[in-house]
Structures are given as structure tokens and as C-alpha cells.
Amino acid sequence: MTQSLSPQERLGFRLLLIRAINSNVEIITPFGSVRGEVVQTGAIIKVPSDYVVLKQSESSFVYVPSANINAVILLNEDGDLQ
């Protein structure tokens, strides 16, 4: 059973991700986790406002729907927790 986040919790994740632009994060979803550098958080051309975009390599990007984010972990340069 998936737990639905409150609007306040979703807003908290969105604000954290906006502050984390150009930082490495790990995002936990019901389907697993994904790591990468936050490059966009929506409301930018061609990216829906309810998505976050992670850059995993020079040519690899992952689009994560905000509604599927269960946790956000900030990582340092080496991939360890900050």
C-alpha cells in the first residue's frame, strides 16, 4: 500500500529540490531510487511543473514525477550523505 503525501509534504520536497539545483541527490520513489544532479524542477520550458529532472551523465537524464517522490537525500560530491 502506497502512502499518499500531504500537499505540505510535497511542497517541502519541491522547495528542497529547488534549493538543491546543481547538487547531487538520491530520490526515493515507490519503484526504487535514482541518483543524479538536480538540473531542473519544472516550470521551465518543456518540463512539466510536477517533474524534477536529474542528470545522471552527460547524455542521460531522468524525469521523476513529483507525485512519486517519497524521500529526497542530499549527497556530497563522493555520493555520501551530506
C-alpha positions, -999 to 999 in steps of 0.1 A, spaced: 0 0 0 15 34 -10 13 63 14 -1 95 -1 19 126 8 1 157 20 3 189 0 26 204 26 50 174 23 50 177 -15 57 215 -12 86 207 12 102 183 -13 97 208 -41 114 236 -21 142 213 -11 148 203 -48 147 239 -59 175 247 -33 193 215 -45 197 226 -82 232 217 -93 236 193 -63 237 156 -62 207 139 -47 191 105 -43 153 104 -48 133 75 -34 101 65 -52 77 36 -48 96 20 -78 131 23 -64 157 51 -60 175 72 -86 207 93 -81 218 123 -101 224 161 -102 192 182 -100 191 203 -132 155 214 -133 125 213 -111 97 220 -136 81 253 -145 110 256 -171 105 253 -208 94 218 -219 94 203 -184 60 200 -166 59 218 -133 52 185 -115 85 168 -125 121 170 -114 150 163 -139 181 146 -127 213 144 -148 230 111 -144 257 116 -171 265 140 -199 238 123 -221 215 106 -195 186 124 -178 158 110 -156 124 127 -153 108 120 -119 71 129 -113 69 149 -81 39 128 -70 61 97 -69 88 112 -46 88 96 -11 121 110 1 150 132 -11 185 126 2 212 152 -4 246 137 -13 280 153 -13 305 150 -43 315 114 -34 279 102 -32 279 101 6 252 118 28 257 155 35 
